[in-house]
Amino acid sequence: MNKLIDQLPKVRGQYYGDTSLAPLTWFKVGGPAEVLYYPADEKDLICFLANKPNGVPVTVIGLGSNLLVRSGGLDGVVIRLRKPFAKITINDDKIIAGAGALDVTVAAKAQKAGLGGLEFLSGIPGSIGGALRMNAGAYGKEVCDALISAQVLDPVGNVYIISSEDMGFSYRNSKLPVDWIVIQATFQAKPGVEAKNIAKRMRKIQSVRNSTQPYHARTCGSTFTNPSGDKAWNLINKAGCCGLRIGNAMVSELHCNFLLNIGNATSDDIERLGEEVRFRVKETSGFELDWEIHRIGKIVNVREET
């Protein structure tokens, strides 16, 4: 039987077979992609989608800041959007950012142009594509508060422009189908704001973030979404999970809604730790925490608690 990589259409980008995804995630754990594909540009990606064999699974990843890849890895093609998809342009009071642009870079670009309203992006790790898909937010604002529209591709490479309203945003979620790919986003900014005032706001966000969250550790940000009526970290703390460990996976003592890889933890260790936290919170408070971190790939020896 031919390998999948030999069955894929000719592209200008790069294919890599049986490639570990661990270096591409902030946890630095996880199994391999059957094929990893770096598109050369949008046209290259459209060509791939239009001509790939039917039935081949496709998974798009961004910066890996909110991603846990399981040890079993992923079948099919994993797509990562790099520099060709990271362009940022300014059109009057609008910011147009590629899906591969870093959230913090978009905020900085707006600041230099004296455009306010996007400072919150400086507090969100990751890239614009992932931020749109999960309606990322920080410090009182979410993507849905600033987004005008998104340019997306369907599974066969057709291009659509979707309004913010039609994205179906909710708390840390959107209704964009999982097999559609965000290519670009257009944001509404506030003109006439002094750049120094925007910079001051961004410095405050960074200061709060650095003092209250373990972002310099191998972590993927908030592990669980906040349930209605409470905060995930508060419930985790009440359940006695602060500092809890499984192998070299640990619940952060600085912010207990963060899981850490403090050594050579595996993705299985991290997921088991998360499920243990969910179990203890359910037992102590009755709340059932939902994962905010996206877990993808084949499960290996992980038992979900309910």
C-alpha positions in Angstrom: 0.0 0.0 0.0 1.3 3.4 -0.9 2.0 5.9 1.9 -0.5 8.8 2.2 2.2 11.3 1.3 2.6 9.6 -2.1 -1.1 10.0 -2.8 -1.3 13.7 -2.1 -1.5 16.4 -4.9 1.6 18.2 -6.0 2.0 21.5 -4.1 4.5 24.4 -3.8 4.5 24.0 0.0 6.2 21.3 1.9 5.0 17.8 3.0 6.7 15.9 5.9 5.7 12.3 6.6 5.4 10.8 10.1 6.5 14.0 11.9 6.3 14.7 15.6 3.9 17.5 16.5 5.4 17.9 20.1 7.8 20.7 19.1 4.8 22.6 17.6 2.8 22.8 20.8 3.4 24.8 24.0 3.2 21.7 26.1 6.0 20.1 24.0 4.2 16.8 24.0 2.3 14.6 21.6 2.5 12.0 18.9 3.2 12.3 15.1 1.2 13.6 12.2 0.9 11.1 9.4 1.7 14.0 7.1 2.5 17.6 8.1 1.8 20.2 5.4 3.1 23.8 5.3 1.2 25.6 2.5 3.2 28.1 0.4 0.3 30.5 0.3 -3.5 30.7 0.0 -3.6 29.5 -3.6 -1.4 26.5 -2.7 -3.7 25.6 0.2 -6.8 25.9 -2.1 -5.1 23.6 -4.7 -4.4 21.0 -2.0 -8.0 21.0 -0.7 -9.5 20.8 -4.1 -7.3 17.9 -5.2 -6.6 15.8 -2.1 -8.0 12.2 -2.1 -11.5 11.8 -0.8 -11.7 10.7 2.8 -8.3 12.0 3.9 -8.7 13.7 7.4 -7.4 17.2 7.6 -6.6 19.0 10.8 -5.4 22.6 11.0 -3.2 23.8 13.9 -2.0 27.2 14.8 0.7 28.2 17.3 -0.1 25.2 19.5 -0.8 27.5 22.5 -4.2 25.9 23.3 -3.6 22.4 22.0 -2.9 19.0 23.5 -1.9 16.4 21.0 -2.4 12.9 22.3 0.3 10.3 22.1 -1.4 8.3 19.4 -0.9 11.2 17.0 -3.1 12.1 14.1 -4.1 10.3 10.9 -4.3 12.2 7.7 -2.8 15.6 7.0 -2.1 18.2 9.6 -1.8 21.8 8.2 0.1 24.5 9.8 -0.2 28.1 8.5 3.1 30.0 8.8 4.5 33.3 7.6 2.6 33.5 4.3 -0.6 33.6 6.3 0.7 36.2 8.9 0.3 39.4 6.9 -1.2 42.4 8.8 -2.5 45.4 7.0 -4.4 48.6 8.1 -7.2 50.1 6.1 -8.4 53.3 7.8 -9.9 52.1 11.1 -9.8 48.4 10.1 -7.1 45.8 10.8 -6.9 42.9 8.4 -4.9 40.0 9.8 -4.0 36.6 8.3 -4.9 33.6 10.3 -1.2 32.9 11.1 -0.6 36.3 12.6 0.1 36.3 16.3 -2.6 37.9 18.4 0.0 40.0 20.3 1.5 41.2 17.0 -1.9 42.4 15.7 -2.4 44.3 19.0 1.1 45.9 18.6 0.4 46.9 15.0 -2.8 48.6 16.0 -1.1 50.4 18.8 1.5 51.9 16.6 -1.2 53.1 14.2 -3.1 54.8 17.1 -6.0 52.3 16.7 -7.6 51.2 20.0 -10.0 48.4 20.9 -7.6 45.5 20.2 -5.4 45.8 23.3 -7.0 42.6 24.7 -5.3 40.6 22.0 -2.0 41.2 23.7 -3.2 39.1 26.6 -4.1 36.1 24.4 -1.4 33.6 23.4 -1.6 32.1 19.9 -2.6 33.2 16.4 -5.7 34.8 14.9 -7.1 31.7 13.3 -7.4 29.9 16.6 -8.6 33.0 18.4 -11.6 33.3 15.9 -12.5 29.6 16.1 -12.7 29.7 19.9 -13.8 33.3 20.4 -10.8 33.9 22.5 -11.0 36.6 25.1 -9.1 38.3 27.9 -9.5 41.3 30.3 -13.2 41.9 29.5 -13.2 41.6 25.7 -13.7 38.8 23.2 -12.9 38.4 19.5 -16.6 38.8 18.8 -16.5 42.3 20.2 -14.1 43.5 17.4 -14.5 41.1 14.5 -16.2 42.4 11.3 -15.8 39.3 9.1 -13.7 36.3 8.5 -12.4 34.8 5.2 -12.6 31.0 5.3 -12.2 28.0 3.1 -14.6 25.0 3.1 -13.2 21.4 2.9 -12.8 21.5 -0.9 -11.2 25.0 -1.1 -14.1 27.3 -1.8 -13.7 30.8 -0.4 -16.3 32.5 1.7 -16.6 35.7 3.7 -18.5 35.2 6.9 -19.8 38.1 9.0 -19.2 38.2 12.7 -22.9 37.6 13.3 -22.9 34.5 11.2 -19.9 33.0 13.0 -22.3 32.0 15.8 -20.0 33.1 18.6 -20.6 32.1 22.2 -18.4 31.9 25.3 -15.1 30.4 24.1 -16.8 28.9 21.0 -18.1 29.5 17.5 -20.2 27.6 15.1 -17.6 27.5 12.3 -17.5 23.8 11.1 -14.4 22.0 12.3 -13.3 21.2 8.8 -13.4 24.8 7.6 -10.2 26.8 7.7 -9.9 30.5 8.8 -7.6 32.4 6.4 -8.1 36.0 7.3 -9.9 38.3 9.7 -11.0 41.9 9.5 -11.3 43.8 12.8 -13.0 47.1 13.7 -10.6 49.4 15.6 -11.1 52.7 17.3 -9.3 55.6 15.6 -7.9 58.7 17.2 -6.5 57.1 20.3 -3.0 58.2 21.3 -0.5 55.4 20.8 1.1 56.0 24.2 -2.3 55.4 26.0 -2.8 52.2 24.1 0.7 51.1 25.0 0.0 51.8 28.6 -3.0 49.6 28.6 -1.1 46.8 26.9 1.7 47.1 29.4 -0.9 46.7 32.2 -2.3 43.6 30.6 1.1 42.1 30.2 2.0 42.9 33.8 -1.2 41.3 35.2 -0.7 38.3 33.0 2.9 37.8 34.0 2.2 38.2 37.7 -0.8 35.9 37.9 -0.3 33.2 35.2 2.6 30.8 34.5 3.1 31.8 30.9 6.8 31.2 31.0 6.3 27.5 31.8 5.3 24.8 29.4 1.6 25.3 29.6 -1.4 25.9 27.2 -3.2 28.6 29.1 -6.5 28.1 30.8 -7.4 24.5 30.9 -11.1 24.7 31.6 -13.8 27.2 30.7 -15.6 29.0 33.6 -18.9 27.4 34.4 -21.9 29.7 34.8 -21.9 31.3 38.2 -18.3 30.5 39.2 -14.6 30.5 38.2 -12.8 27.3 37.2 -9.7 28.2 39.2 -11.9 28.8 42.3 -13.5 25.4 42.0 -10.2 23.7 41.4 -8.7 25.3 44.4 -11.6 24.3 46.6 -11.2 20.8 45.4 -7.7 20.7 46.8 -6.1 20.3 43.3 -3.5 23.1 43.5 -0.1 21.5 43.0 -1.6 18.1 42.2 0.7 15.9 40.1 0.6 12.9 37.8 4.1 12.1 36.7 5.6 15.4 35.5 2.3 16.9 34.8 1.2 19.4 37.5 -1.6 21.8 38.4 0.1 25.2 38.7 0.4 26.6 42.1 0.4 30.2 40.7 -2.9 29.7 38.8 -4.6 26.4 39.3 -6.6 26.5 36.1 -3.2 26.0 34.3 -1.7 22.5 33.8 2.1 22.4 33.5 4.7 20.1 31.9 7.4 20.4 34.5 9.7 17.8 33.1 9.2 15.0 30.7 5.4 14.7 31.1 3.5 12.9 28.3 0.3 14.1 26.8 -1.3 11.1 28.5 -0.1 12.4 31.9 -1.5 15.8 31.2 -4.9 14.6 30.1 -5.2 12.1 33.0 -4.3 15.0 35.3 -7.0 17.2 33.8 -9.6 14.4 34.1 -8.6 13.9 37.7 -9.2 17.6 38.4 -12.6 17.4 36.7 -13.5 14.4 38.8 -12.5 16.0 42.1 -14.3 19.3 41.2 -17.5 17.3 40.4 -17.2 15.4 43.7 -16.7 18.5 45.8 -18.9 21.2 44.2 -21.2 19.4 41.7 -19.8 21.5 38.8 -18.7 19.7 35.7 -15.8 21.5 34.1 -15.5 21.6 30.3 -12.1 21.5 28.7 -11.0 24.8 27.1 -7.8 23.2 25.7 -8.4 21.4 22.5 -7.4 17.8 22.7 -6.8 16.1 19.4 -5.4 12.8 18.1 -5.8 9.1 19.1 -6.4 8.3 22.7 -3.8 6.1 24.4 -4.7 4.8 27.9 -6.8 7.8 29.0 -10.0 7.2 30.9 -12.6 10.1 30.9 -14.3 10.7 34.2 -18.0 11.6 34.2 
